[in-house]
Structure formats: C-alpha cells, structure tokens
Amino acid sequence: MTLKINIMLVSILVAIILVLAGITYTYTQTISRHTVENYQQALTKEAAKMIRMWLDHRFKLINALARTLEDLYLTQGQDPRPILKMTMAAGNFSDVYLGLFNGTMIDGANWYAPGDYDPRTRPWYRRAMEEKKLTLTRPFMDQGFWKMVIAVVVPLVHNNEAIGVLSANIILDTLQASVMDLRIGKYGYAFIIDSQGTILVHQNKSLMMTTKIQESDPALSTFGSYFPGRDAGSFSYRDRMLSFHKLTDTGWYLCTNVDQEEALALSKNTGMLFAMAMVLKILRILALLLFLTVGGFALILFISKNRFEAIVSGKDKDLRGEIIRRKELETHYRTLFNMATNAIMLTRNGIYIECNQKALNMFGLAEDKIIGRTMQDLSPAIQMDGTATKLKLTQLEQSHPSGGSDVLKWTFNRADGSEFPAEIGISTLKLDREMVKVYSIWDISKRVNAEQSLRQAQKMAAMGEMLSAIAHQWRQPLNALSSYIASLTPAFYNQMISAPFIEKLVREADTQIQFMSRTINDFREYFRPSKNKQTFEMMDAIQSAVKLVEPQLRQNNITLDLDLADAEVTMPILGYKNEFVHVLVNIISNAKDAINERQANSPDRTVHKLINLAVFKNSYEICLEIRDTGCGIPSHLLEKIFTPYFTTKGTATGTGIGLYMAKMIVEKEMKGTIHVENRYTGVMFRICLPLSPGENGSGENPAKDNKENHD
C-alpha cells in the first residue's frame, strides 16, 4: 500500500513538473512574440519620429515664410521672389511659389505662367483653402522635372481674410532617400502608405502610387481592414512581420517589413532578460516542490541566489559611483559655465532658458529679466547694418535652422537702454532629450571704438594732404578773381565800364566761384562717413577718388591712366561708398609717393610717372587693379604692410594706419579681398568685391527656364 502511495506521489510530482514545464514553454513563447512585436513597434516609432522631424523642418520653413510674406512682402508691395529662392535652397524644395486671390502666380524658380493659367483652380490651391491650415497634397507628377512630388501648402491670411496660398514642392525621391536610409536589420526595409493603403514611397518604385499594400501580396489581403483607425500596430503574415506607425497630421503611415527570425534576433537581448526573470520565478516554485525529494537542489539554488545577489550588489555600487561622478562633473561644468569670459545663453524654441554670470553682467539685467525672453526682446528694432531685427532673425533661422552658423555680428540693448555691438556663435546640443541652441556672445565695443579711432586718425592724416590739394585747386581761380578786381580801376578811369563789360566780368567771376564751391563739396563728401551699407556703382567711387587726387598728380607730373573697358556695364557693390573712396585715395596717394621716391633715388634719369587703374567684372565679383611705376616694396616687408602703425615712409610723413584701415574696410566690412604684389616696375594692388545681392550672376544657381505647370 505504501509503495502504491509513493508511486502515486511521484507520478503526481512528475505530472506537476511536466505541466509547469509546458506552462513555462507556452508563456515564454508568448512573451517572446510580444517582445518581438513591441521591439519592432519601437523601431518603427523611432523611424517615424525621424521622418516627422524631416517633414517638420520643412513645415517650419513654410510657416515662417508664410508669416514673413504676410507681414513684410504681400502687404507692403515688396517682390517676394528673393525670399522664395532662399526658402527653396534652405528646405531643398524643387520649387516654392504662391497663388494670389486675384489669380496672380508668383514663382520662386522664375517660371511665368501662361495667360490662361489660374492658380485658384489648381488642386494645391483648393486643398489649402479647404483645410485652412498647413497641409500636404496627394503626390502628383511635376511636369517641369517629370518626377513625382508632394506639395506643402498653407493659406496666406491678412486682416482675417485669405489673400492667397503658398506652396512648396518636395520631390518624392528626396523623401524616398530618407526612408531608404532606415535599414531594419540585414533584409528589412521601410516604406510609406496613405490612409487607404496606397503605397507612396517604396524601394520597388513600380508599386508607388499604383498599388495598395493589401493588394501587393495575397497574404496581406486582410491588412486593409486591420490598420485603419489604429495609430500603431504589427501584422504577421507567412514568415514576416509588418509594423506601422502613423505620421501625425499627415494621414500617412510609416511601415517596416522584416523577417520574423531576423526580428527575433534583433530583439533577443530584451526577450532573454524578460524570459529569464519569469524562469527564475518558476524555478523557485519547482525548488519548493523538489525540496522534499532532492535536498541538493535547494543548496544549489541557495548558492545561485547568493551569487546573483552579489552581482546585483556590485552593480548597485557601480551605479551609485556613477551617480556621484556625474554630479561632480555637473558641478565642474557649472563652474566653468559661470567662469567663462564670454556670455553663454541657452534657448529652447527661441526662448532663453539659462544664462551664465557673464551674460547678466554684459546686459546689466537680473536672471529673471532674461529667462523667458527672446533674442528680439534684448535687441534694438534696427541692427547696425540697417536691417530690421525681426527680419534678420527670420533670415538667420532660415539659413541656420539647426545652428552651426559662422560667427556673426549683432547689436543688443543693455538695461540702461544703450546699444552695444557683439559677435555671436550658435551651436546646438541635446539637453534633457530636447535640442537646445547655445549662443556664445562677445562684447566687441572696445574693438569697434578702436577701429573708429583708427579711421578718424587716418582721416586726420589725410586731411593735411587734402588741404594742400584745396589750396592748389584754388590758386588759379583766386588769381583770376584778383585780376578781375584789378581791372575795374583802369576800366573806370578810361570810361570802359559798360553793361556788356560788367556782365562778362560777373559771368567769369561766377564761373571761378562755382568751381571753388564744387571743390569744397567734393572734399566735404570725402570726409562724411557712411552710416549704413548701401548699393553703389564701382565707377562712381573711382570717379570720386580721381577728382580728389588728380590735382596732386598733375602737380607732380604723374599720368593717371584709367583702363575702364567695362565702364558702360553696371557694377553694383553693397558696402560703404565713402569709406571705399578713402581706400582708393590712400592707395593712389601711396603710389604717388612711391613714384616721387623712385625719381628722387634716380636723379640722373627720367622716371616714367604712371598710375594705371583697370576694372574687370566676372559672374560673381568686381576686381580693381591699381598699378604704379614707383620704387616697389621690399619683398620681406610685403606681409607687414597691412599691420597697424607699420610704414615705410618714416614717422614724418607716414602714420602706418592707411593700409590697415583699407584691409579692414575691404575684407571685414565689405566681405572682399585686397592683395599686393611687386611687379617688374612698381607695385600692383588688387581689390575684389562681391557683386551686390540680386545681380545676375551673383553666385546664385540659375532658376529653371521652362516649366509647364505645378499640378
């Protein structure tokens, strides 16, 4: 009887163990399947975020452009084409255009609509008007490129009334390249469908816009009724797994398709950890049951438990040490942050969220007066170059949406209302899982004041020469006026004074006086500083400089040769005209002195006294070459001539700041280049300046000449 009971007990124990093993296996399989699905959905979600960020960047560009057009262009009558072109380049759009409520079509790619073309009848225009917000159109064939595109459209509103629609085309190949970069394992891939299941982007282009996903494979026939109404999910068929995630505000779904075995391999680490935890729980139950028959198992489990706890304890200690180290690093970097010699300010979505002590000192504001404000709040309405601050911020955001710009100049306000110039550098970093922009700001007030002092010193040094030139210019008209006055006495005694005599005398005297007045105006214009950058003609600046120095050159028997082959061609330059005239006068005056020095060093022979000015223009810049037949510059001094206070004339006649200021004006203020080199006789200075923005051939890519429609 006892044997039967023992056999029965053992049988029951074995049965329980088998049942528990079966439950464990089934439960583990279920966990593995759910883990694979969750892992795939997580990958799909992250990929969808990347695509959404790609789209959001272009949405922000178009929204910003729409607001700019509403505020500054369409309501003030300005030509919007330049900013349409800028947005095309910034967002990598194939075209940016707008249709107005009166039927006018304005295209950023310089496409001009046929006479019967009415944008108000186009699907992209109607789509924006129906949605009344930024949205996407269905893909369509762009007749200009013969490529499939989608359009980002947004209505333009002024005074609560729709005045048109802004539209930007994105070539589907561009979106497809971003999707194809999303590799899932070795053989997995990603694609995009719309809410009806139509394939929009796929590695097999023959399926795009022609096939629905549920029609692409018989095993997917039920997928069409599965995914509508869901934001995310997974669908298994045959030996593959299809996961999808909805792209917010687009009606599209990003899908990933991967082999189930490969998906299991990708997620095996997560699945194994979870399965191990469940197995340990079941082993504890088995250990309790087996304790009655196998005491040794209890000891093994006890040892394993102690070993596991030791590992966990070690990991806990490591984690605590890592936390302490991170806190020390945070304290270290916080100290460096506040001890920096430049102002450092962090922004999120354009709003300041943190700043260091140097920023508080620089602006003279308490921290709560900076945090929560924007860059525009801390700036004057107009920047130092005459551009509105709001417009310049928009341009900065469009040209560097993710930061990483070169160092640029900016004007800020202090707490007392005074303005100060600064240089700022912008970069981005990830903070608390969000991207923030870091602004490094340097106060350059002292440097700007020093540069202004150098310019004033240069003007004062040049003023002596200019006064000498005025005296020389006036000598002849003064002699003429003196002779006119002296002729009155004998004419009176000889009874020769008559109406014709007086009229002739007055007319000739007035001619001399007008000449003297024009001379004063020329020199007064020379010493008047330019306040803002403006577009001026290179030939006008050259003529102004020639007027000022020509009397001195004639006095020294120096010939000025103007080689102006392109004189009839417009040569617009953006910069400071009067300061540029200073540069030319300084270089020509130096050439005059060099020629005179060569003549003085060679008294026994005649020096060919010549200064030549040559101008030529290419597709993106204008160059001016000034050559002389002077004594030249020693080769070991060529690198030093642009150094402040360096002169080869001696302290009696030279200040050493003329060429330094010339380099500052040409390269720093006008973004050009200045170069000097010795020639066979004398020296050649070459000045190259960029053409004024907006000129043909100014470096911009030419727009498409032919385009049939935007539909």
C-alpha positions, 0 to 999 in steps of 0.5 A: 500500500505504501509503495502504491502511495509513493508511486502515486506521489511521484507520478503526481510530482512528475505530472506537476513538473511536466505541466509547469514545464509546458506552462513555462514553454507556452508563456515564454513563447508568448512573451517572446512574440510580444517582445518581438512585436513591441521591439519592432513597434519601437523601431518603427516609432523611432523611424517615424519620429525621424521622418516627422522631424524631416517633414517638420523642418520643412513645415517650419520653413513654410510657416515662417515664410508664410508669416514673413510674406504676410507681414513684410512682402504681400502687404507692403508691395515688396517682390517676394521672389528673393525670399522664395529662392532662399526658402527653396535652397534652405528646405531643398524644395524643387520649387516654392511659389504662391497663388494670389486671390486675384489669380496672380502666380508668383514663382520662386524658380522664375517660371511665368505662367501662361495667360490662361493659367489660374492658380485658384483652380489648381488642386494645391490651391483648393486643398489649402483653402479647404483645410485652412491650415498647413497641409500636404497634397496627394503626390502628383507628377511635376511636369517641369522635372517629370518626377513625382512630388508632394506639395506643402501648402498653407493659406496666406491670411491678412486682416482675417481674410485669405489673400492667397496660398503658398506652396512648396514642392518636395520631390518624392525621391528626396523623401524616398532617400530618407526612408531608404536610409532606415535599414531594419536589420540585414533584409528589412526595409521601410516604406510609406502608405496613405490612409487607404493603403496606397503605397507612396514611397517604396524601394520597388518604385513600380508599386508607388502610387499604383498599388495598395499594400493589401493588394501587393501580396495575397497574404496581406489581403486582410491588412486593409481592414486591420490598420485603419483607425489604429495609430500603431500596430504589427501584422504577421503574415507567412514568415514576416512581420509588418509594423506601422506607425502613423505620421501625425497630421499627415494621414500617412503611415510609416511601415517596416517589413522584416523577417520574423527570425531576423526580428527575433534576433534583433530583439533577443537581448530584451526577450532573454532578460524578460524570459529569464526573470519569469524562469527564475520565478518558476524555478523557485516554485519547482525548488519548493516542490523538489525540496522534499525529494532532492535536498541538493537542489535547494543548496544549489539554488541557495548558492545561485541566489547568493551569487546573483545577489552579489552581482546585483550588489556590485552593480548597485555600487557601480551605479551609485559611483556613477551617480556621484561622478556625474554630479561632480562633473555637473558641478565642474561644468557649472563652474566653468559655465559661470567662469567663462569670459564670454556670455553663454545663453541657452534657448529652447524654441527661441526662448532663453532658458539659462544664462551664465554670470557673464551674460547678466553682467554684459546686459546689466539685467537680473536672471529673471529679466532674461529667462523667458525672453527672446533674442528680439526682446534684448535687441534694438528694432534696427541692427547696425547694418540697417536691417530690421531685427525681426527680419534678420532673425527670420533670415538667420533661422532660415539659413541656420535652422539647426545652428552651426552658423559662422560667427556673426555680428549683432547689436543688443540693448543693455538695461540702461537702454544703450546699444552695444555691438557683439559677435555671436556663435550658435551651436546646438546640443541635446539637453534633457532629450530636447535640442537646445541652441547655445549662443556664445556672445562677445562684447566687441565695443572696445574693438569697434571704438578702436577701429573708429579711432583708427579711421578718424586718425587716418582721416586726420592724416589725410586731411593735411594732404587734402588741404594742400590739394584745396589750396592748389585747386584754388590758386588759379581761380583766386588769381583770376578773381584778383585780376578781375578786381584789378581791372575795374580801376583802369576800366573806370578811369578810361570810361570802359565800364559798360553793361556788356563789360560788367556782365562778362566780368560777373559771368567769369567771376561766377564761373571761378566761384562755382568751381571753388564751391564744387571743390569744397563739396567734393572734399566735404563728401570725402570726409562724411562717413557712411552710416549704413551699407548701401548699393553703389556703382564701382565707377562712381567711387573711382570717379570720386577718388580721381577728382580728389587726387588728380590735382596732386598728380598733375602737380607732380607730373604723374599720368593717371591712366584709367583702363575702364573697358567695362565702364558702360556695364553696371557694377553694383557693390553693397558696402560703404561708398565713402569709406571705399573712396578713402581706400582708393585715395590712400592707395593712389596717394601711396603710389604717388609717393612711391613714384616721387621716391623712385625719381628722387633715388634716380636723379640722373634719369627720367622716371616714367610717372604712371598710375594705371587703374583697370576694372574687370567684372566676372559672374560673381565679383568686381576686381580693381587693379591699381598699378604704379611705376614707383620704387616697389616694396621690399619683398620681406616687408610685403606681409607687414604692410597691412599691420597697424602703425607699420610704414615705410615712409618714416614717422614724418610723413607716414602714420602706418594706419592707411593700409590697415584701415583699407584691409579692414574696410575691404575684407571685414566690412565689405566681405572682399579681398585686397592683395599686393604684389611687386611687379617688374616696375612698381607695385600692383594692388588688387581689390575684389568685391562681391557683386551686390545681392540680386545681380545676375550672376551673383553666385546664385544657381540659375532658376529653371527656364521652362516649366509647364505647370505645378499640378 
